[in-house]
Amino acid sequence: MTERVRGGSMREVARIAGVSVSTVANVLSRPAIVAADTRRRVELAIDAVGYVPNGPARQLRGLPSLLVGSVTLDLANPFYAEVNRGIEDGLAPAGCLLLAGSTDLRPDKEEQLLHLLEQQGVRGIVIAPAGTDASPLLRLNARGIPVVLLDHPRERLDLCAVAVDDALGGRLAAEHLIGLGHRRIAFLGGAVDPAPVLRRREGVRAALAAAGLELLDIRVRIHPPSLLDAAAAAVDRILAASPRPTAVVCLNDTAALGLLDGLQAAGVRVPADISVIGYDDLPIARRLAPPLTTVSQPNYELGQVAAELLLDEGRPGHTHREIRFAPNLVVRASTGPPAHIDELR
């Protein structure tokens, strides 16, 4: 099948550029392997004839699709915006287009998105799973649609994965607060949390247990994209808790921002009355008032590496593997010693 749009075809591009049709195909699907001057001649010829690749025709000719799917929990969350930008840039050398969707933590919506992406003949899918059932992902992989797990450990699954040691991140946050003298520490999470948040909570809990302390677990109902409002509304429950916490570790920076807003509205000083820690280290974290202490993870790099793992799936000798990043604690002005620290010892 000859691919033709607006009067241009691959053969015409090849003739004008003085190259073979296979070289044109390589520029479109694997530009990195084509010499820069040759690639530039082909790109100029593409513009000259008005050629636009046709996806179905590409696949009939055995070329990989230029569409890649991204399935994350909430596109309104700035964390996933950064991750998707990393995926997009990681796919750029292959000339791929990213199709992104949100599951809102709903396994049924995740299943629907996966079905739609399969219908589009995507080259592969990067996914932050909403549920615990991996069988749909394994079926897609077995049918020739590579799946890369995002922000999720591979465990024993026969898939590639890119993840962060979230349990370590939770532990770093808790140990920082314990070192400041806090003994009443809460974790602010959702009524139903994704796996990374569960691991953060368990990291906090483990650090507290090692210090002979118990976690004050405060959960709010979150319906994306209402995390900011839900976290702000949790202030009444935090202040009414007995014992009242002197510090709160939040599931992410967005929740921490909502909590800071709610505390300010209630006349509660941060960190003089209560310390707050976020997770993600979004660009806004350093610009908040006060600047937010948070656990930093490489948001952009997570997406970029996930894209690289996906593109590697079609190469000879590929084996499934996991790339895991270590988080870091970034201390800013939203944490400090608790009031009347001598009375808490």
N, C-alpha and C positions, 0 to 999 in steps of 0.2 A: 504494500500500500504506500503510495506517495503521499507525504504529508504536505498539505497545501492550505494556506490561509492568506487571503488578500492577494492572491496571484503569485506568491513566492513558494518555492519548494526547496528541499535540501539539495537536490541536484543543481538547481540554479545558484544556490549559495556556494556550492563546491566549485562550480565553473568560474564564477566571478572571483572567488578567493584563490583559485588555482590549486586546490587541494582535492583529496578524495572525499567521497560522501562519508566514509568512516571517520575521517578527521573532523568533519562537521559534527558528527554524532558525539565524538569524544569531547569537543568543545562544549556541547550542550549538557552532557551527562558527567564527564570527568575532566573538567577544564584544567585541573592541576597537572595532568600528564602531557599537555600540549605546550610546545614552546611558546613563549610570550608573543613573539612577532607573528607566528602563525595564528595564534589565538586572536590577536588583534585584527588580522586580515579577515578572518572568518566573521568576527563580530561586526566589522564594517560592511561585509557582504550581506549579513543578516539584515542590517538596517536598510541597506540599499534595495533589497528585493521585498522588504516588508514581511519577512518570514516569521511565523509564530508556530512553535512546535505544537502538535496535536497529541494530547495525552494518550487516548486510546490507540492511535496509530503507533506511538512509541512502544507501547506494550505489546502490540501485535508483532513488532519487529524485534522483540526480545530485549528492548532497552528498559532500564528501571524507571519506575514512575518518578515524577518530580514532586509529588505530593507526600508530605509527612504529617502525621497526626500528633497532636499534643492533647492529652486528657489530664486535666488537673482539677483540684478541688474547688477553686474559686478564682476566676480570672480577675475579679475585683480586688483581690488581695495583692498588694504591691510585691510581695515575695514571689508570687507566680508570674507577675509581669516581668521581673528581673530574670527569672528562670527561663521564661519563653524567649526573652531577648537573647539569652545565651544559646538556646536551641537554634533560633533563627540564624544567628551569626555562625554557629557551628555547621549549619547546613549550607551556608553560602557557597563554599568551594564546589559543591555538587550542583548548584543552581536550583535547589529545592525550595518549594513554597510550603510554609507551615499553616496547617489548619488546626485551630485551637478551640477547645470547648471546656466547659465547667461541669462537674458532676454534682456540686453542692452536697457532697458526702452521701449521695444516694446511689446505691448499687444498681437500681433499675435504670437510672439515667446514664450511668456508666455503660451499662450493657447496650443501651440505645445508641450512644455515641460510637462505641466500638463497631456496632453493626453498620452505621452510616459510613464510617471511615473505610470499612472493608468494602462496601459497595463502591466507594470512590477509587478503589484500587490503589490505596496508598502504598508507598514504599516501605513504611514501617510506622510504629506508634511508640511514642514516649509517654508513659503514664505514671501518675501518682495515684495508686489504687485507693478507691473509696471503701472497699470492703476487704474481707479476708479470703474470699473464694478466688483462687488464681486459675481455675480451670478454663474460663473463657480466654485468658491471656495465653495459656499453653496451647489451646486449640488454634488460635490465630497464628502463633509461632509455627505450629506443625503444618499449617496451610500455606506457609511461605511468606507470612507477614511478620517480620521481626518485631519483637516487643522489648523495650528497654524500661526497666523499673526506675522511677525517679523518686529520690528522697525515701527510698525503701530498700532494705537489705535484700540481697539475693536469697539468703538462707539456703534451702536445698532445691530451689527452682532452677530449671534448665533455661535460664534467661540471663541477659546482661543486666547489670544494676549499677546505679550510682547513688550513694547514700552518705549521710553524715552520722557520726556517733552521737546521737541525740541523748542517750543516757549520760554520756560524759558531759554534754552541755548542761543538762539539768543538775548534775553533781557540782560542776564549776559554779553555777549560780548559787546553789545552797551553801557550798563551802565558803563563798565570799561573804554571805550574810552571817553565817555562824562565826566567821573570823571577826566580824564587826561587833559581835556580841548579841546578835538576835537569837532568841530562843522560841519565839512564837512566829512560825513562818507558814504562810499559806501558798497554795498553788491554785491559780485561777485558770480553769479549763472549761471545756464545753460539756454539755450533757452527754454527747456522743463525740468522741475525739478520734481523729485519724491516728494511725500507728505512730508517726513521729512524735506527736504530742503525748501519747501514752508513754513512750520511752523517756521523754523529758520529765514527766511526772515521776516515773519510777527512779530516775536518776536523782531527783530532789529527795524523794522518800528514802533512798539508800543512804545519801549523805546525812540526812537527819538521824536515821536509825543508828548510824555509826557514832553519832554524837550523843546518843541516848535521848533523842527528841522525836516527837510525833508530828506528822504532817497535818496541817489544817487544809482539808480538801474542799474547795469552793467551786461549784460548777454552775454554769449558766446555760440556758437554752439559746443556741445560736442558729439563726436561719440566714445563711449568706444572702446578701452582703451586709448584714446588720451587726457584725461583730463589734464595731465601735460603740453602738448604742447599748448592746448587751453588756459589754464590759463596764460602761459608765453606770448602768443600772445596777450592777453588782455591788456598788459602793455601800448601799444600805446594809446588805447582808454581811459584808466584810466588817463594817463598823459595829454591827450588832452581834458578831460572833463572840462566843465565850469559850476560851479566852480570846480577847481581841488580838489579831496578829499585828506585829510590829513591822512585818515585811511581807511582800507578795511577789512571787515569781509568776509571770504571765505566760500563757501558751505561746504568744508571739508579740511582736512589736505593735501590731495593730490593736490587740487587746490592751496592751500597756498604755497606748495613746488614749483609748477610751477610758481606761481606769484613771489616768492622770486628769482628764477632763472632769470626771465625776468627783474625784477627790477635791479638786479646786473649787468646784461648785458647792461642795459640802463644807468648805472652809478648813480642810485638812491639809497640813503642810507636808510637802515631800522635799527632803527626806526627814525633816525634824520630827514629824508625827508618825510617818510610815514610809518605808523604803519600797521602791518598785524596780523590778528587773523585767526586761523584755527578752525576746529571742528573735533573731534574724539579722539585726544590725542594718535595718533599712536606712537609706540616705537621710530620711527625716529624723532618725533617732537622735542625731547630734544637734538638731536644731530645735528640739522640744524645750519647754521650760518646766522643770530643769532638764538639761540634756540627759538622755536615757542610758543608764547602765544596761547592757544587753549582752547576749551570747551571739557572737558573730559566726555566721557560716557563709561559705562562698556561693551565694545565690546564683550569680551569673555563671560561674564556673560549673556549677551543677548541671545547668542546661547545656552548656557548651560541650562538656564531656559526654553527656547523654547522647547528644547529636553525633559526636565522633564514634561512640560505640555502635550507634545505629548504622552509620555509613560503613563501618568496618564489617558488618554482618555479611555483606556480599563478597567479601574478599577471600581468596583461598587460604585455608589454614585457620580461619577464624574459630576461636573458642570462646564460650560464654565466660564472662568474668565480672567481678565487682570492683568498682573504684570507690573507696571510702575516704571521706575527709574528716579531719578532726576540727571541732569548733574551738573558738577562743573567747574568753571573757573580756569584754571591753568595759572598763569601769569609768563611769561618768558621775554626774552630780545627783542622780536620783536615788543613790544609796548612801547611807551613813549609819553611825552607831544609833541604837535605839535610845529614846528618852529614858532618863533615870537608869542608865546602864548598870549602875552599882546595885540597884534593887533587883535586877534580873539575874544576877549571878548567884 
